[in-house]
Amino acid sequence: MLFALKNLNNSNLIIKLCYRKNFNPFYSNLNTLYSRPLIKPNKKNLNFLASFIRSTKSSIKNENVQKIKKTEIRRLLSLAKPEKKYLAMAVLLLAVSSGVTMAVPFCIGKLIDFIQSGNKEEMKENLKKMTLIMGVIFLVGAFANFGRVYVIRASGQRIVTRLRQNLFQSIMYQDMAFFDKTKTGELVNRLSTDAEVVGLSISQNLSDGLRSAIQVSAGIGMMLYMSPQLSAYGLSIIPAVTVFAIIFGRYIKKISKRVQDVLASATDVAEEKLSNIRTVRAFAQEDKEISSYMKSIHDVLNMKYKEAFANGIFFGTTGLSGNLIILSVLYYGGVCITEQAMTVGDLSAFMIYSAWVGISMAGLSSFYTELMRGIGASTRIWEIIDREPAIPIVTKNKLNLSSDIFKNDIKFENVSFTYPTRREQAIFKNLDLVIPGGKVCAVVGQSGSGKSTLASLLLRLYDPEEGSIKIDNHDIRLMSQTWLRKHIGTVPQEPALFSMSIKENIAYGVPNPENITLEQIYQAAEQANAFSFIHQFPDKFDTLVGERGLNISGGQKQRIALARAILKDPKILLLDEATSALDSTSEFLVQEALERIMVNRTVIVIAHRLSTIKNADLIAVIDQGRIAELGTYKNLTQSNNGLFKELVSRQTIRTNSD
Ligand SMILES: Nc1ncnc2c1ncn2[C@@H]1O[C@H](COP(=O)(O)OP(=O)(O)OP(=O)(O)O)[C@@H](O)[C@H]1O
């Protein structure tokens, strides 16, 4: 019997570990950590005991402060509402499988007592029957367990999918100030890890928690039924172990949180360096970057050692207490048998029940930890989902406007603006500018004077604090952004391409790309002087441009972006001329295409080349947050000591391609 108990104990330990492994990816990392130790635990790491005592004290003090608001739990659980039907089915299956599990020790006990008594032949026959019946019951339990696991996991993943969808949608509709403040890595974390943690905490975790609760209560019930005396004896030791497990569990949770933090900053380091690998390589900084990453992962490793140490103590102590409880119950049970107050079968069943109760209690504490993790992750997700963007995306126009308005004047009236993340630096102070419809207006000024900001305001990526921007005398704040942006084409200095084919990149700006024919894409590419180079690629228009368009040259990227703008056929065109040195052939091809697409539209060009400026109908010089000079090339060059002349003489405006 002891052998059977020992085996049961081992297999339960494995179940217990697998069980936790499912929830905590840290355990899989632990294996690597033990197999290849880079840093050995040192005296410093042993200081954890002091910090454990400190944190335990403070965790007790902060208990009230940390009390989770009911609303947070309610909101978290509301995510499971659409899965009501499936969760009810899972609970039913859980009841069956738990019923079978809890009946097993009782049956085993009866079987043991049965083996010890009666006539041999009759016993053999009945033994066969009982084994068969138990086999069938086990099979039913296995099917119920399979069903429960499948239903609950599928529901969990549906919750994760819905959460990711809502979150991504909310991120997509945030204003630019939000993206100025929030790191991309952080958002990716919310979408991947946090969404997964939340989904699992209210599906798998809830189901496992419920199973543990059923098993604890059913187990205690059975123990009381079999021997109230022995139960009182065994259960009197459990509260002390439980208190230790809860307090230490809290300490481990704190360390795990710190591990997550250092891990997040290590991931940030890796992400930034990898996304700028070309710059790292160009400056031969590989070794420096390797050591900076090594430093951050060593911080992770040190925290992991602390966590491993604390976990070692936790599992060692709880395992020992479990075994001591079993040993003392066995001793007291043995005494009961000798006094004929109990049978061997009952004691065996009792022992298995008490083992189940112990394991299920550990399961309950892990349920609590996972629920807390879920609440933490869901709070971070709600923060984004609940955030009201400063410029909410409106898809329908409030006014009944015709797209003909875009052929008329664009007015910046008394515009004052500062970036939300840098309130102390005013970019515009009461700026006024009128761009006549159908004309080309070149915007010039020193680097950082606010040329690109002017374009951002027209696109309504930000709203001015004072003043207004009007198109044909209609304030753009009264238009839907979707409608406004549909009529504005942009070609930025460094165009962003997506990791898809050239064909798809060209069609990216049109509202219904599926209605665009290949012929239209070819024509746009032709006008953008892009057709011949695309045609030389082995996959032609199906060529994949790579992540952020890394697989093609700067000049080629510019011309694909031009083709994109041409295909969109906007009424207003915003061009940010490339300052980076394109080779003269590329520059000529880009310039030629630009001139072709400027015809018959209102164009605002952030100009860096004298040739573009000379051909513009109007030149606006930005300085100190205002339009300092406005006029034609002829007017501006005639005035002595003018700012425009100074810009040309200081070569802020490039004359080399003139
Ligand atoms: N998202 C932002 N958040 C905070 N400040 C910003 C942001 N974007 C630009 N700025 C700051 O606003 C000022 C104007 O920037 P802007 O890009 O409009 O200048 P620019 O005239 O287009 O410069 P360049 O010719 O060098 O491209 C700069 O000081 C810049 O640092």
The ligand as a MOL file (V3000), in Angstrom:
LIG
                    3D

  0  0  0     0  0            999 V3000
M  V30 BEGIN CTAB
M  V30 COUNTS 31 33 0 0 0
M  V30 BEGIN ATOM
M  V30 1 N 5.3900 63.7360 -32.5820 0
M  V30 2 C 6.0840 64.7450 -32.0830 0
M  V30 3 N 6.0690 65.0000 -30.7650 0
M  V30 4 C 6.7760 66.0240 -30.2340 0
M  V30 5 N 7.5000 66.8770 -30.9710 0
M  V30 6 C 7.5550 66.6940 -32.2960 0
M  V30 7 C 6.8580 65.6120 -32.9270 0
M  V30 8 N 7.0880 65.6590 -34.2560 0
M  V30 9 C 7.9030 66.7260 -34.4520 0
M  V30 10 N 8.1790 67.3470 -33.2890 0
M  V30 11 C 8.9750 68.5600 -33.0800 0
M  V30 12 O 8.2850 69.6240 -33.7120 0
M  V30 13 C 9.1880 70.4890 -34.3780 0
M  V30 14 C 8.7590 70.6320 -35.8600 0
M  V30 15 O 8.9350 69.3660 -36.4820 0
M  V30 16 P 8.6500 69.1430 -38.0300 0
M  V30 17 O 8.8930 67.6980 -38.3150 0
M  V30 18 O 7.3310 69.6960 -38.3750 0
M  V30 19 O 9.7970 70.0320 -38.6670 0
M  V30 20 P 10.2290 70.1460 -40.1930 0
M  V30 21 O 10.2870 71.5980 -40.4900 0
M  V30 22 O 9.3770 69.3210 -41.0540 0
M  V30 23 O 11.6990 69.5490 -40.1050 0
M  V30 24 P 12.5870 68.7990 -41.2320 0
M  V30 25 O 12.8060 69.7730 -42.3630 0
M  V30 26 O 13.8660 68.5390 -40.4920 0
M  V30 27 O 11.8550 67.5700 -41.6230 0
M  V30 28 C 10.5630 69.9000 -34.1950 0
M  V30 29 O 11.2050 70.5880 -33.1400 0
M  V30 30 C 10.2990 68.4620 -33.7880 0
M  V30 31 O 11.2980 67.9940 -32.9160 0
M  V30 END ATOM
M  V30 BEGIN BOND
M  V30 1 1 1 2
M  V30 2 1 2 3
M  V30 3 2 2 7
M  V30 4 2 3 4
M  V30 5 1 4 5
M  V30 6 2 5 6
M  V30 7 1 6 7
M  V30 8 1 6 10
M  V30 9 1 7 8
M  V30 10 2 8 9
M  V30 11 1 9 10
M  V30 12 1 10 11
M  V30 13 1 11 12
M  V30 14 1 11 30
M  V30 15 1 12 13
M  V30 16 1 13 14
M  V30 17 1 13 28
M  V30 18 1 14 15
M  V30 19 1 15 16
M  V30 20 2 16 17
M  V30 21 1 16 18
M  V30 22 1 16 19
M  V30 23 1 19 20
M  V30 24 2 20 21
M  V30 25 1 20 22
M  V30 26 1 20 23
M  V30 27 1 23 24
M  V30 28 2 24 25
M  V30 29 1 24 26
M  V30 30 1 24 27
M  V30 31 1 28 29
M  V30 32 1 28 30
M  V30 33 1 30 31
M  V30 END BOND
M  V30 END CTAB
M  END
